[in-house]
Amino acid sequence: MAVAQSSDTQGMFTRFVRSEATASILLLACTIAALAWANSPRSESYFRLGHTELGFKIGEAQRTRSLHDQTQLDAISNLRRAHKKCSRRG
């Protein structure tokens, strides 16, 4: 019996993770957490996180970018793609 329950629990978890609502719930939870953190007494650490440099180095070649810069570039890329899609339809 315990094996059947375990299997059923895993099946429920798998269905939950694969459902479209999961992404929405996770995005909403992260948004609420970010808003609370940004407006809390510890907001300095939230804004400092955006200026954290991330990157990689291969031999002498090095590439770094702040999280803030990366998200701005991603947003611009997405807007350009959306504009191209709309332009093709018209």
N, CA, C and O atoms as a GROMACS GRO file, in nm:
protein
  360
    1MET      N    1   0.081  -0.120   0.000
    1MET     CA    2   0.000   0.000   0.000
    1MET      C    3   0.085   0.126   0.000
    1MET      O    4   0.052   0.223  -0.069
    2ALA      N    5   0.196   0.127   0.077
    2ALA     CA    6   0.281   0.245   0.087
    2ALA      C    7   0.342   0.280  -0.048
    2ALA      O    8   0.360   0.398  -0.079
    3VAL      N    9   0.373   0.178  -0.128
    3VAL     CA   10   0.431   0.202  -0.259
    3VAL      C   11   0.328   0.270  -0.350
    3VAL      O   12   0.363   0.361  -0.425
    4ALA      N   13   0.204   0.227  -0.344
    4ALA     CA   14   0.100   0.286  -0.427
    4ALA      C   15   0.078   0.432  -0.389
    4ALA      O   16   0.060   0.517  -0.476
    5GLN      N   17   0.079   0.461  -0.259
    5GLN     CA   18   0.062   0.599  -0.215
    5GLN      C   19   0.178   0.685  -0.262
    5GLN      O   20   0.158   0.797  -0.309
    6SER      N   21   0.299   0.633  -0.251
    6SER     CA   22   0.418   0.707  -0.293
    6SER      C   23   0.410   0.736  -0.442
    6SER      O   24   0.441   0.847  -0.486
    7SER      N   25   0.370   0.637  -0.520
    7SER     CA   26   0.359   0.654  -0.664
    7SER      C   27   0.252   0.757  -0.697
    7SER      O   28   0.270   0.841  -0.785
    8ASP      N   29   0.138   0.751  -0.626
    8ASP     CA   30   0.030   0.847  -0.648
    8ASP      C   31   0.075   0.988  -0.613
    8ASP      O   32   0.040   1.084  -0.683
    9THR      N   33   0.150   1.002  -0.504
    9THR     CA   34   0.201   1.134  -0.464
    9THR      C   35   0.296   1.188  -0.569
    9THR      O   36   0.291   1.307  -0.602
   10GLN      N   37   0.383   1.103  -0.621
   10GLN     CA   38   0.475   1.146  -0.727
   10GLN      C   39   0.398   1.187  -0.852
   10GLN      O   40   0.436   1.283  -0.919
   11GLY      N   41   0.292   1.114  -0.883
   11GLY     CA   42   0.210   1.148  -0.999
   11GLY      C   43   0.143   1.283  -0.982
   11GLY      O   44   0.136   1.362  -1.076
   12MET      N   45   0.095   1.311  -0.861
   12MET     CA   46   0.032   1.440  -0.834
   12MET      C   47   0.134   1.552  -0.847
   12MET      O   48   0.106   1.657  -0.904
   13PHE      N   49   0.255   1.529  -0.793
   13PHE     CA   50   0.361   1.630  -0.801
   13PHE      C   51   0.400   1.654  -0.946
   13PHE      O   52   0.418   1.769  -0.988
   14THR      N   53   0.415   1.549  -1.023
   14THR     CA   54   0.452   1.562  -1.164
   14THR      C   55   0.345   1.641  -1.240
   14THR      O   56   0.378   1.728  -1.320
   15ARG      N   57   0.218   1.609  -1.216
   15ARG     CA   58   0.110   1.684  -1.283
   15ARG      C   59   0.112   1.832  -1.245
   15ARG      O   60   0.090   1.919  -1.328
   16PHE      N   61   0.140   1.859  -1.115
   16PHE     CA   62   0.146   1.998  -1.070
   16PHE      C   63   0.260   2.073  -1.137
   16PHE      O   64   0.241   2.184  -1.185
   17VAL      N   65   0.376   2.012  -1.142
   17VAL     CA   66   0.493   2.078  -1.200
   17VAL      C   67   0.476   2.101  -1.350
   17VAL      O   68   0.522   2.202  -1.402
   18ARG      N   69   0.410   2.010  -1.417
   18ARG     CA   70   0.394   2.022  -1.562
   18ARG      C   71   0.274   2.108  -1.603
   18ARG      O   72   0.259   2.139  -1.721
   19SER      N   73   0.191   2.146  -1.510
   19SER     CA   74   0.073   2.224  -1.546
   19SER      C   75   0.112   2.368  -1.580
   19SER      O   76   0.213   2.418  -1.530
   20GLU      N   77   0.033   2.431  -1.662
   20GLU     CA   78   0.060   2.570  -1.702
   20GLU      C   79   0.043   2.665  -1.584
   20GLU      O   80   0.106   2.771  -1.579
   21ALA      N   81  -0.042   2.629  -1.492
   21ALA     CA   82  -0.068   2.715  -1.377
   21ALA      C   83   0.056   2.725  -1.288
   21ALA      O   84   0.072   2.825  -1.218
   22THR      N   85   0.141   2.624  -1.289
   22THR     CA   86   0.260   2.626  -1.204
   22THR      C   87   0.349   2.745  -1.236
   22THR      O   88   0.395   2.814  -1.145
   23ALA      N   89   0.372   2.770  -1.363
   23ALA     CA   90   0.455   2.883  -1.402
   23ALA      C   91   0.393   3.014  -1.354
   23ALA      O   92   0.464   3.103  -1.307
   24SER      N   93   0.263   3.026  -1.366
   24SER     CA   94   0.194   3.147  -1.321
   24SER      C   95   0.205   3.166  -1.171
   24SER      O   96   0.231   3.277  -1.123
   25ILE      N   97   0.186   3.059  -1.098
   25ILE     CA   98   0.194   3.066  -0.952
   25ILE      C   99   0.336   3.103  -0.909
   25ILE      O  100   0.354   3.188  -0.821
   26LEU      N  101   0.435   3.040  -0.970
   26LEU     CA  102   0.574   3.067  -0.936
   26LEU      C  103   0.612   3.211  -0.971
   26LEU      O  104   0.679   3.278  -0.892
   27LEU      N  105   0.569   3.260  -1.086
   27LEU     CA  106   0.597   3.398  -1.126
   27LEU      C  107   0.531   3.496  -1.030
   27LEU      O  108   0.593   3.595  -0.991
   28LEU      N  109   0.408   3.472  -0.992
   28LEU     CA  110   0.338   3.558  -0.898
   28LEU      C  111   0.406   3.559  -0.761
   28LEU      O  112   0.422   3.665  -0.700
   29ALA      N  113   0.445   3.442  -0.714
   29ALA     CA  114   0.513   3.432  -0.584
   29ALA      C  115   0.645   3.508  -0.585
   29ALA      O  116   0.677   3.580  -0.490
   30CYS      N  117   0.722   3.493  -0.693
   30CYS     CA  118   0.851   3.564  -0.704
   30CYS      C  119   0.830   3.714  -0.714
   30CYS      O  120   0.908   3.792  -0.658
   31THR      N  121   0.727   3.756  -0.786
   31THR     CA  122   0.697   3.898  -0.798
   31THR      C  123   0.662   3.959  -0.663
   31THR      O  124   0.709   4.067  -0.628
   32ILE      N  125   0.578   3.890  -0.589
   32ILE     CA  126   0.540   3.938  -0.455
   32ILE      C  127   0.661   3.944  -0.364
   32ILE      O  128   0.679   4.041  -0.289
   33ALA      N  129   0.746   3.841  -0.369
   33ALA     CA  130   0.866   3.840  -0.286
   33ALA      C  131   0.960   3.955  -0.324
   33ALA      O  132   1.017   4.021  -0.237
   34ALA      N  133   0.976   3.980  -0.454
   34ALA     CA  134   1.064   4.088  -0.499
   34ALA      C  135   1.008   4.224  -0.457
   34ALA      O  136   1.084   4.311  -0.414
   35LEU      N  137   0.878   4.244  -0.469
   35LEU     CA  138   0.817   4.370  -0.427
   35LEU      C  139   0.835   4.392  -0.276
   35LEU      O  140   0.866   4.503  -0.231
   36ALA      N  141   0.814   4.286  -0.200
   36ALA     CA  142   0.830   4.297  -0.055
   36ALA      C  143   0.976   4.328  -0.019
   36ALA      O  144   1.003   4.411   0.067
   37TRP      N  145   1.069   4.261  -0.085
   37TRP     CA  146   1.211   4.282  -0.058
   37TRP      C  147   1.255   4.422  -0.099
   37TRP      O  148   1.328   4.488  -0.026
   38ALA      N  149   1.210   4.467  -0.216
   38ALA     CA  150   1.248   4.601  -0.265
   38ALA      C  151   1.193   4.712  -0.178
   38ALA      O  152   1.250   4.822  -0.174
   39ASN      N  153   1.084   4.688  -0.108
   39ASN     CA  154   1.022   4.790  -0.024
   39ASN      C  155   1.046   4.767   0.124
   39ASN      O  156   0.982   4.831   0.208
   40SER      N  157   1.136   4.677   0.156
   40SER     CA  158   1.165   4.647   0.296
   40SER      C  159   1.283   4.730   0.345
   40SER      O  160   1.348   4.798   0.266
   41PRO      N  161   1.311   4.726   0.474
   41PRO     CA  162   1.429   4.796   0.526
   41PRO      C  163   1.560   4.742   0.467
   41PRO      O  164   1.663   4.810   0.474
   42ARG      N  165   1.557   4.623   0.411
   42ARG     CA  166   1.677   4.564   0.349
   42ARG      C  167   1.680   4.585   0.198
   42ARG      O  168   1.744   4.508   0.127
   43SER      N  169   1.612   4.687   0.150
   43SER     CA  170   1.604   4.709   0.005
   43SER      C  171   1.739   4.740  -0.059
   43SER      O  172   1.757   4.719  -0.179
   44GLU      N  173   1.834   4.789   0.019
   44GLU     CA  174   1.966   4.818  -0.037
   44GLU      C  175   2.028   4.693  -0.098
   44GLU      O  176   2.090   4.700  -0.204
   45SER      N  177   2.011   4.579  -0.032
   45SER     CA  178   2.068   4.454  -0.085
   45SER      C  179   1.996   4.412  -0.214
   45SER      O  180   2.058   4.354  -0.303
   46TYR      N  181   1.867   4.441  -0.224
   46TYR     CA  182   1.792   4.410  -0.346
   46TYR      C  183   1.848   4.488  -0.464
   46TYR      O  184   1.872   4.431  -0.571
   47PHE      N  185   1.869   4.618  -0.446
   47PHE     CA  186   1.918   4.701  -0.556
   47PHE      C  187   2.065   4.674  -0.585
   47PHE      O  188   2.109   4.689  -0.699
   48ARG      N  189   2.141   4.635  -0.484
   48ARG     CA  190   2.282   4.600  -0.504
   48ARG      C  191   2.293   4.472  -0.588
   48ARG      O  192   2.387   4.457  -0.666
   49LEU      N  193   2.198   4.380  -0.571
   49LEU     CA  194   2.199   4.255  -0.646
   49LEU      C  195   2.194   4.281  -0.797
   49LEU      O  196   2.258   4.209  -0.874
   50GLY      N  197   2.120   4.382  -0.838
   50GLY     CA  198   2.109   4.414  -0.980
   50GLY      C  199   2.240   4.458  -1.043
   50GLY      O  200   2.255   4.449  -1.165
   51HIS      N  201   2.332   4.504  -0.964
   51HIS     CA  202   2.460   4.551  -1.017
   51HIS      C  203   2.571   4.448  -0.998
   51HIS      O  204   2.689   4.478  -1.015
   52THR      N  205   2.532   4.326  -0.961
   52THR     CA  206   2.628   4.217  -0.948
   52THR      C  207   2.681   4.180  -1.086
   52THR      O  208   2.604   4.160  -1.179
   53GLU      N  209   2.811   4.172  -1.098
   53GLU     CA  210   2.875   4.136  -1.224
   53GLU      C  211   2.883   3.984  -1.238
   53GLU      O  212   2.930   3.915  -1.148
   54LEU      N  213   2.837   3.934  -1.350
   54LEU     CA  214   2.847   3.793  -1.383
   54LEU      C  215   2.919   3.781  -1.516
   54LEU      O  216   2.910   3.870  -1.600
   55GLY      N  217   2.988   3.673  -1.535
   55GLY     CA  218   3.056   3.655  -1.662
   55GLY      C  219   3.138   3.529  -1.665
   55GLY      O  220   3.125   3.440  -1.580
   56PHE      N  221   3.225   3.522  -1.766
   56PHE     CA  222   3.313   3.408  -1.780
   56PHE      C  223   3.446   3.453  -1.837
   56PHE      O  224   3.458   3.562  -1.894
   57LYS      N  225   3.546   3.367  -1.820
   57LYS     CA  226   3.680   3.397  -1.870
   57LYS      C  227   3.737   3.270  -1.931
   57LYS      O  228   3.740   3.165  -1.867
   58ILE      N  229   3.782   3.281  -2.055
   58ILE     CA  230   3.846   3.170  -2.124
   58ILE      C  231   3.981   3.220  -2.171
   58ILE      O  232   3.989   3.302  -2.263
   59GLY      N  233   4.085   3.173  -2.109
   59GLY     CA  234   4.219   3.222  -2.141
   59GLY      C  235   4.228   3.370  -2.109
   59GLY      O  236   4.204   3.411  -1.995
   60GLU      N  237   4.261   3.450  -2.208
   60GLU     CA  238   4.268   3.595  -2.190
   60GLU      C  239   4.135   3.664  -2.219
   60GLU      O  240   4.113   3.778  -2.177
   61ALA      N  241   4.046   3.595  -2.289
   61ALA     CA  242   3.915   3.653  -2.323
   61ALA      C  243   3.826   3.653  -2.200
   61ALA      O  244   3.817   3.554  -2.127
   62GLN      N  245   3.760   3.764  -2.177
   62GLN     CA  246   3.674   3.778  -2.060
   62GLN      C  247   3.548   3.853  -2.099
   62GLN      O  248   3.554   3.950  -2.175
   63ARG      N  249   3.434   3.809  -2.048
   63ARG     CA  250   3.306   3.875  -2.075
   63ARG      C  251   3.229   3.886  -1.945
   63ARG      O  252   3.196   3.784  -1.885
   64THR      N  253   3.199   4.006  -1.901
   64THR     CA  254   3.118   4.027  -1.781
   64THR      C  255   3.008   4.127  -1.811
   64THR      O  256   3.021   4.214  -1.898
   65ARG      N  257   2.900   4.114  -1.736
   65ARG     CA  258   2.787   4.206  -1.752
   65ARG      C  259   2.708   4.202  -1.622
   65ARG      O  260   2.697   4.098  -1.558
   66SER      N  261   2.652   4.316  -1.583
   66SER     CA  262   2.571   4.318  -1.462
   66SER      C  263   2.434   4.258  -1.491
   66SER      O  264   2.390   4.255  -1.606
   67LEU      N  265   2.368   4.209  -1.388
   67LEU     CA  266   2.234   4.153  -1.404
   67LEU      C  267   2.139   4.258  -1.461
   67LEU      O  268   2.053   4.226  -1.544
   68HIS      N  269   2.153   4.382  -1.418
   68HIS     CA  270   2.068   4.490  -1.466
   68HIS      C  271   2.086   4.509  -1.617
   68HIS      O  272   1.988   4.519  -1.691
   69ASP      N  273   2.210   4.516  -1.662
   69ASP     CA  274   2.237   4.532  -1.806
   69ASP      C  275   2.182   4.415  -1.886
   69ASP      O  276   2.125   4.435  -1.993
   70GLN      N  277   2.198   4.294  -1.834
   70GLN     CA  278   2.150   4.176  -1.906
   70GLN      C  279   1.999   4.177  -1.920
   70GLN      O  280   1.947   4.146  -2.027
   71THR      N  281   1.927   4.212  -1.814
   71THR     CA  282   1.781   4.215  -1.824
   71THR      C  283   1.734   4.324  -1.919
   71THR      O  284   1.634   4.306  -1.988
   72GLN      N  285   1.805   4.436  -1.924
   72GLN     CA  286   1.769   4.542  -2.018
   72GLN      C  287   1.788   4.495  -2.162
   72GLN      O  288   1.704   4.521  -2.247
   73LEU      N  289   1.899   4.426  -2.189
   73LEU     CA  290   1.925   4.374  -2.323
   73LEU      C  291   1.823   4.269  -2.362
   73LEU      O  292   1.779   4.265  -2.478
   74ASP      N  293   1.783   4.184  -2.268
   74ASP     CA  294   1.681   4.084  -2.295
   74ASP      C  295   1.548   4.150  -2.331
   74ASP      O  296   1.480   4.106  -2.423
   75ALA      N  297   1.512   4.253  -2.259
   75ALA     CA  298   1.386   4.324  -2.285
   75ALA      C  299   1.388   4.388  -2.424
   75ALA      O  300   1.288   4.381  -2.496
   76ILE      N  301   1.499   4.449  -2.460
   76ILE     CA  302   1.511   4.511  -2.593
   76ILE      C  303   1.501   4.406  -2.702
   76ILE      O  304   1.434   4.428  -2.802
   77SER      N  305   1.567   4.292  -2.684
   77SER     CA  306   1.561   4.183  -2.782
   77SER      C  307   1.418   4.133  -2.799
   77SER      O  308   1.372   4.110  -2.912
   78ASN      N  309   1.347   4.117  -2.689
   78ASN     CA  310   1.209   4.069  -2.696
   78ASN      C  311   1.120   4.169  -2.768
   78ASN      O  312   1.032   4.130  -2.845
   79LEU      N  313   1.140   4.297  -2.744
   79LEU     CA  314   1.061   4.399  -2.813
   79LEU      C  315   1.089   4.398  -2.963
   79LEU      O  316   0.996   4.411  -3.043
   80ARG      N  317   1.214   4.382  -3.001
   80ARG     CA  318   1.249   4.375  -3.144
   80ARG      C  319   1.185   4.254  -3.211
   80ARG      O  320   1.132   4.265  -3.321
   81ARG      N  321   1.189   4.138  -3.144
   81ARG     CA  322   1.127   4.019  -3.200
   81ARG      C  323   0.977   4.038  -3.217
   81ARG      O  324   0.920   3.999  -3.319
   82ALA      N  325   0.912   4.097  -3.118
   82ALA     CA  326   0.768   4.119  -3.124
   82ALA      C  327   0.735   4.216  -3.238
   82ALA      O  328   0.636   4.198  -3.308
   83HIS      N  329   0.818   4.318  -3.256
   83HIS     CA  330   0.796   4.414  -3.363
   83HIS      C  331   0.809   4.347  -3.500
   83HIS      O  332   0.729   4.373  -3.589
   84LYS      N  333   0.909   4.261  -3.516
   84LYS     CA  334   0.927   4.191  -3.643
   84LYS      C  335   0.808   4.101  -3.673
   84LYS      O  336   0.762   4.093  -3.787
   85LYS      N  337   0.758   4.032  -3.569
   85LYS     CA  338   0.641   3.944  -3.587
   85LYS      C  339   0.521   4.023  -3.634
   85LYS      O  340   0.450   3.982  -3.726
   86CYS      N  341   0.498   4.137  -3.570
   86CYS     CA  342   0.382   4.220  -3.606
   86CYS      C  343   0.398   4.279  -3.746
   86CYS      O  344   0.301   4.292  -3.820
   87SER      N  345   0.520   4.314  -3.782
   87SER     CA  346   0.546   4.371  -3.913
   87SER      C  347   0.520   4.270  -4.025
   87SER      O  348   0.472   4.308  -4.132
   88ARG      N  349   0.550   4.144  -4.001
   88ARG     CA  350   0.529   4.040  -4.102
   88ARG      C  351   0.381   4.016  -4.127
   88ARG      O  352   0.341   3.984  -4.239
   89ARG      N  353   0.300   4.031  -4.023
   89ARG     CA  354   0.155   4.006  -4.037
   89ARG      C  355   0.088   4.114  -4.120
   89ARG      O  356  -0.004   4.086  -4.197
   90GLY      N  357   0.136   4.238  -4.104
   90GLY     CA  358   0.071   4.352  -4.169
   90GLY      C  359   0.101   4.361  -4.309
   90GLY      O  360   0.053   4.452  -4.377
   0.00000   0.00000   0.00000
